Amino acid sequence: MISDYIKTKFTAIVGAENVDVSPAGRLVYSYDATPNFQSMPDAVIAPRNTKEVSQIVNVCREEKIPIVPRGSGTNLAAGTVPSEGGIVLLFKHMNQILEIDEENLTVTVQPGVVTLNMINAVEKRGLFYPPDPSSMKISTIGGNINENSGGLRGLKYGVTRDYVMALEAVLPNGDIIRTGGKLAKDVAGYDLTRLLTGSEGTLAVITEATLKLIPMPETKQTMLALYQSMDAAAKSVSEIIAAKIIPATLEFLDRPTLKAVEDFAKIGLPTDVEAVLLIEQDGPAEIVARDMQKIADICTREQAVSVQIAATEAEALALTSARRAALSALARLKPTTILEDATVPRSEIANMVKAINEIAAKHNVTIATFGHAGDGNLHPTCPTDARDHDEMERVEAAFADIFAKAIELGGTITGEHGVGMMKAPYLEWKMGPEGIAIMKAIKQSFDPDNIMNPGKIFAKETRKRLVISQ
Amino acid sequence: MTTMTAREKAIQESFSLRMDEAELLNCMRCGFCLPSCPTYLETGLDESQSPRGRIALMKAVHDGLIAPDDDVEKSLNLCLGCRACEPVCPAGVKYGHLLEEARDIFNDHNEHSAPVKAVRKTVFEGLFPHQNRMEHAVTLLGIYQRSGLQNATRKLGFMKLFPESMQAMERALPAVPKKRDMKNRPRSFSALAEKTATVAFFSGCLMDTMFLETNNATIKLLQKAGCDIVIPDGQNCCGALHGHSGEKDGAKNLAKRNIDAFEKTNADYIITNAGGCGAFLIDYDHLLKDDPEYADRAKAFTAKMKDITQILFELDFHQRIELKMEPQTITYQDSCHLRNVMNTHIAPRALMNAIDGANYREMENADSCCGSAGIYNIVESDMSMQILDHKMEKAKATEAHTIVTANPGCLLQMKLGIEREGLSDKVRAVHIVDLLLEACGELTH
C-alpha cells in the first residue's frame, strides 16, 4: 500500500480523479492476457501529459516505487503484471493522433492510441502502417512499441521496430528525451530509438512516437490452401520462399486450431484437414495475380487438396479475422491456455513443427500449433487446467523442450510477445551469460534504482519456472 | 486482503458457492471484448467498466481476493447487460449468465430502502407476473393520455419534478390502446396464404398492452406468410426484467408457467417480436438447467424460439409479398439481445432492403446498445442518456426519416432520443413489424 503522503503527492500532479487506490480499481489492473499471473498494484495513475509523467517518475524514484506502464493489457508474457506492486501507469488520456505528415510519410501519436484506430486513420489518407498484431483492435501503440509487436504481415513488411522513427520518453531520472526524427538516414550516436523499442517498459516511459508509413498497396488477394499432412503444408512454405516470392501473409493453422476457430467464427473453415495455409499477397494488380498463380501452382504440386482464392474483400477479411482469434478460440477447449511463440529460421519450419508434435507426445500433453509460418514464428498452444498440478508440470517440461529445440535450430524463445516474466528464466539460454551481463549493465545505467517494470526480462534464476507462478 | 463486513462476507461465500468457476476460468483475459463494450468506451476506457474487468472482479470475489464492496457492485450495476461482448468472445464465455448470477447474489443480500423495496415488490411481484394487472396499469396510462390529464400535467409543469430522462420518456410514450381492445382479441388465426407453418405467438406483457397494435401487426404478417397462429392462454411475462434485476426465483416461476402454456400447442415455432424477451426465452434451458422436472422441457421450448423477422425471412416473406412505401430513408438500430443472443441481424436488414421506396442506410455502430437496456435508463439515467446522445449523433448522420427497431425498450429509447434532439416533426421511430405492415399497404396506427 502507498501512504497517504505519497497519494497526496500523486494527486497534486494528476488530480484526484486520476489516482485510484480502491481494491476494485486496482484489481482490474492486476493482470494482462497471460494465464496464471496476477498481482495487485498499489495505485493506478492516469497522467494527462508528458510533464505529469516526468513528475510521477520523480516521486517514484524518490520513494522507490515500481512503475508499470500499461496499454490495454493484452500482453502474453506477463510483461504488464505489476508483480512487485507499485503503480500502474495508464495512457487513457494520452490517446491522440497528433499529426499525419503526408510529405514525410509519418504519423505522430501519443502512446494510448489504439493500434487499429491509427491504422484506419492513416488508411483514409491512402497510407499504410503494416504491423498488425492479432490484438490490434485492442492494443495500443505504446504497448506495441514497448513489446516490439509483430503480426500477420511481418514476413514481407517487418515488425513494429521497422516503423519507429522517433520517440519521446521519460527516463527514470525524470529527464525527457527525444530520439531519432523524421529521417530516413540518421547515424547520430547510439540508436536509442531501437533500444527503447522492445524494452518492455524496463528502461523508460514512452510518451510520444513518430512512425513510418508507406503508400497503401493497390490491391490484395487472399488464398486458403488445405492439406492432409502438416509436412506438405510446411514444405509448401519453404518452396514459396525458395521461388523468390515474399507474400504479405503466410499463416498456418493445424487441425485442432482450425476446429476451435471455426467453432467461434462459423465461416465455413474446413475442419477435416490436417493443416491450412492462409496466404495473402498485396501490390499492383498484375503482380499480385502473377504471384498468387505461382503460389497456387506450388501448393498444388506440394499435395494441397484444395486451393481457393477469396472471392470478395469481406470473405478475405473474415478469413484473416478468424486467424487473429485463434489463440482466444483455443481457450474454448480447456480452462487454461498456455501459449508460446518460439521462432526459428523459416527454412526450419517443417522440422520445428515435427519436433513440437513429438515433444507433445513425449510429455503426454495436447499442443495445437498455428502461427506465422512464413517468418518462422510459431504459436504452439497448450489447452490445459491450472488446477491440475501434475499436468502443469508436464506442460512446463514440454515448453522447456520446445525452447531448447528452437534455439538448437538457430531460433529464439520469443519472436514477438516479449520476455516479460514468463520467459525470463529462459533468456540466458538464448543470450548466454555474457549477453545477460551487458543487458543488465544497460538496465543499470538507465535505471539504477530498478523502478521501471521490475521483475521483467531478467529472472532471479535461470530455467526455474515457466508457467507456474505464485 | 482487507477485513470484510458481515454482509460482504456473506456475499463472498455465496460467490464461492454459486458462481460457475469453470466459466470464470474460461475468460483468458485476451481483451477481445473491450472494443465492443459501451460502458468501457463511454467511461474513457475504464477497465473496471469492461467485461474482462467485471469477470476479473467476479473471480476475485469468488477467490476471496477482494471484498464485494460498493465499487464491485457499482461496476456490475453499470453494465447494460447488452451482451455485445459474447459474440466477439473467441473463448465463448457466457458473460450474461455470470452477470445474472452475480447480480442475483448481491440482490439476495441487499437491504433496499423502503421506497425502493415497495417499487420492486410492486413491479416484480404485483404487476409484471399478472397480465390482467398489466392491462389495468396500461389502461390507467390510457385514461391519463386521453382524458386531457396529460395535457394538464404538462401545462402545470408537474413533470419537471422528475429527472430529465423521465420527463422526455413521458412525452415519448406511445398512445396506448383501450382496455376492450386488449381483452377482445381472438386466441387463434388462420393462414392467409398457402400454409407454411404453425406458430405459437409469445405476445409478451408490455407488447400486448402498451404495444398492442404492434402485436396485431405481427399476427397479420404471420398470416400473410402462411402461418396458422395460436396465442396460448396462461402465458405471462418472460421474466427478463426479473432475471436482469437479480430476481432469479421470480424469473424461474414465470419461465415454468410459459413452458406449461406453450407445450400444449405443439407448434413448429414459438415467435416473439421483442428481442429483449426473445433472448430471455431462448435462455430458459440455462435458467432451468438444475430443475429436474423442467430442464428437458426448457430445452424443447428454446429449440423452437424464433424472432418474427427471422421466421419471415426464412419463409421468404419479402420475396413473395410486394413491399413498398413512400420514398424515404430508413435506418435500423439493432436490439442488442436480438443480435447478440438470438444471433438475428441479417434477417431484419434483408426485410427492410426488400421494401420498394425505402432507402436503407446502415447506421454506424448500429450493433451497439442504445442505452435502454430494460430499466437501465431509469436506474442508471446519466450513463443511459450519455449513450443515447452518442447514438443519436450516428442516427442523424444517416439522415434517416425513420429509425426502425425490433424491441419495445429500444423503440421507446429511440423515441426519447428523437424528443431530446427536438426532431419529432422530422423523424419517427417504428417497430419493424409496423414498418413491414405499412409496406404491405396496410396502415397500422
Interface residues (C-beta under 8 A of the other chain):
Chain A: S22 P23 A24 G25 L27 V28 Y29 S30 Y31 D32 A33 T34 P35 S72 G73 T74 K92 H93 N95 V114 S135 K137 I138 V261 D263 F264 A325 A326 L327 S328 A329 A331 R332 P335 T336 T337 A386
Chain B: T2 A22 L25 N26 M28 R29 C30 G31 F32 L34 P35 G44 L45 D46 E47 S48 S50 G53 A56 L57 A60 L65 I66 A67 D69 D71 V72 S75 C89 P90 A91 G92
